[in-house]
Amino acid sequence: MVALIVFAQIAATSPSPGVIRFNQLGYLPDAPKVAVYCALQPTEIQHFTVSDATGKTVLERRPIPGGAFGPCATA
């Protein structure tokens, strides 16, 4: 199993950072994973990368826009 670290390049409208939330419980190793970026202020994310434990980039994408989620603001 490869440990994944998610990094986001973020142009934030607020000095306070957001958090990345994902839940791997119940996922099969090759099943799709979903991560949600949450910030209290509106934030624009241009793209993100996923790196393995060695630092090698294994995925680079643009985010799919979403709406408000709990206390998180709409991007």
N, C-alpha and C positions, 0 to 999 in steps of 0.2 A: 504494500500500500504506500503510495507516495503522499507525503505531507505537502499540502498546498498552502502558499502564503499569497494573499491577495493585496495588491498595491493599487491605489487609485491616484491618478494625477488630478488634483482638484483645484478649481478656481473658486474659492469660497467667498461668499459675500459677508462672512462673519469670521472673526478671529478664532472662534471656538470650533474645533474639529468635529467631525461626525464619527460614526462607528459603522463597521461592516458586520452584518449579522448573517449567519448561515447555520443550518442544522443538518448534520450528516447522519443523525440517528435514523435507522431503518433504510438507508439508501444502500443499494448494491454497489460494489466498487466501480462498475462502469456506467452506473445510472447517472442521468443529468443532475447537476447540483444547482441550487438557486441561492444567490447571495443578494442581500438588500442593504444598500447604503442609507443610513439614517442620520440626519442632522436637524437641529432645532431651527435653523435658518435656511432659507432657500439656497441651494448649492448647485453649481453647474459642473458636471463631470464630462470631460471631452472624450476620454478613453480610459481603459483599465488594462492591467496585465495580471496574469496568474503565473507564479513562479513555483518550481518544485523546491525541495529541500536544499538543493545545491545552488540555487539562485538562477537556474536556467529558465527562461521564459517559455511556458508551455501553451499560453493562450494570450492573445491580445485582441480586444474588441472595443466597440463603442457600446455604451450602456443602452438598455431599452428603457425609455422614459416611463415613469410610474407616477402615481398620485401620492397623496398624504397617507401615512401609515402610522397609527397610534399618535405619539407626540411629534412625529417627524414631519417636516415641512415638505410641501410640493416643490420639486426642482424647477 
